[in-house]
């Protein structure tokens, strides 16, 4: 509104008597207030940047150093050992009078000394964080060396940190030795390759390792030397942004509501609370007020991925997409029954976010709006669900000017995208298809009611249930899961609802009504929209998705067995897949590398020699339960060690990926890299982390547990499995595959996971 006021703030007319100037004082005040808020935001960003840059010191410590040095000079002591006098020699003659020149030199010396201490501290902290022996130590058993290391680390990080305070102290992701990666790779494939296949692979590895691999490694070393992370920028560009296939199902992922409870049945009220909480989270990111995530409460994780959580859109290109992030946005875009609405999320006279009750009131206006979509408006978002090249071409042809460009800019610069659905998903233990449809709706919608390019698309259903769909290039699932977990907790425990289901509080200010976005869709543009819609529809209809609610036991049982819950579940999935497919296959599990600067993920390979031996033993009647348990423990130990290697930069796949990228730049073809990078992940898995906040106790509030989220299948004839260990008694599995494959079935595989977990429990209980 400030821009509109500015246009009419000054009016003048030219008459025979001269120029008559009219000043709109109200408009000028609006412009002034808008400018003042803008400068406040800039000052806050600058201040936070200074505080973050000087961590673990603070701006106040600089003043203390200057004061101490000045006091020493007044006491006729020289703490600089002559350095201050040398600095004075470089001043132009007569530029400063005495004793001003001494004090100016003292300030310069103090600043240099202060910055030197900060750099030394950061160098010390970075080197301390290269120590990773603690990860390999058994839980609850810490060596003396690790205890001393922890103590020093706590002293270095004793000052309360802002969100990005640790960033410059984080170590760089180490570059593994070529020999080590080749050894690990051969070990990782031995379990599912026969002798002939393995011997052939050994030959390819030897040829690569002793030939072109050395040259590629040297080039990659240069990349490592001059970058903060040798993987992340290439991973973002080549794995995500350069992909030309639809990101719907193939890349985006989703998260679901808490399935055992429903705090309100009012659609607008649920949206009011959740949007308000998310915007508060955004404010925490902008002001760096979020507490940085740490391992064991001490070792910091990289917070870089939070930066693009909001105000971010993936824009299509002919060869590659781009992630466009704006620093601030004061609106969201809402989609309801084929119409797009722009909604301001802050009061114009302040920076305050609209209260939940105010947002509810605004959302209800949109829901009650009975206007019809204009021609072509309803399915515009299908462009984001289809192939990327047609979307890029349509964007250039039909959305580069006029109202179409203005409306598209409004969507892409929005803080987030909100869609109101008319579906009413519920969890019904007697009808599992309802929960499956809930998950599938969040993954793909109807093909045109999600803006798949937005970093976050919040979905609110007619009965008050919620979920989200997230674009993947800007960050990995744990970042979105953190937002989602906090949103669930604050919605249920902090904000809550009135007895009638509406948001608490009262709206006292006049609110700017939601505004319809305008579109001018031509016939050729409509054809492009319909083409993308048919692509998205075909992709959606090919998804077979099943959500397993495993309530027989959670992590509590595996802990009683003294086994890692993640390793226990991974071995169960290896058993389930072998029974489902009749063979072993290359398996993917995502692990984070956020102990390093700009770290994202690394691959853990759960299908090992040891896991295969365990799986065969489970269905071999000649093997005793004691022997099966021993093999399971061995397989779990190997898996946990592989997970630790992945977390500490000793993984296999990101190193091979970067070597492959280097080979492409050098225009070198290598049969080993081509084969490795084209191997299908027929079982792709990922664990959604839980309890990233301390908002609520899972034992006291078991009904508030979210069921996690999932993603689409990675291979045409494989499974995608996302799981969340929700406390001591629940595990949720999101199983996806393609209906067009005659080798896969989501419900069948979900049943095999259940049976595998039950068999493991029976095996342990029989040995008591």
Secondary structure, DSSP 8 states (H G I E B T S, - for coil): -HHHHHHTSEEEEEETTEEEEEE-HHHHHHHHHHHHHHHHHHHHHHHHHHHHHTTTS-HHHHHHHHHHHHHHHHTT--TTTTHHHHHHHTS-TTSS-TTHHHHHHHHHHHHHHHHHHHHHHHHHHHHHTT--HHHHS-TT---HHHHHHHHHHHHHT-S---TTTTGGGS-------HHHHHHHHHHHHTTTS-HHHHHHHHHHHHHHHHTHHHHHHHHHHHHHHTSS-TTHHHIIIIIIIT--S-STTTT-EEEE-BSS--S-S-HHHHHHHHHHHHHHHHHHHHTT-S---EETTTEE---GGGGGSSSEEEE--SS--EEEE-S---EEEEEETTEEEEEE-B-TTSS-B--HHHHHHHHHHHHH------TTTTTGGGGGTS-HHHHHHHHHHHSSSHHHHHHHHHHHTSS-EEEE--------TT-HHHHHHHHHHHHHTTSSSS-TTBSEEEEE-TTS-EEEEE-STT--HHHHHHHHHHHHHIIIIII-B-TTSSBSS---S-----EE------HHHHHHHHHHHHHHHHHHHTEEEEEEEE-S--HHHHHHTT--HHHHHHHHHHHHHHHHHSS---EEEEEE-TTSTT--EEEE----HHHHHHHHHHT-TTS-HHHHHHHHHHHHHHHHHHHHHHHTT--SHHHHHHHHHHHHHTT---HHHHHHHH---SEEEEE----SS-SS-TTTTGGG-B--EEE--SSTTSEEEEEEEETTTEEEEEEEEETT-TT--HHHHHHHHHHHHHHHHHHHHTT-
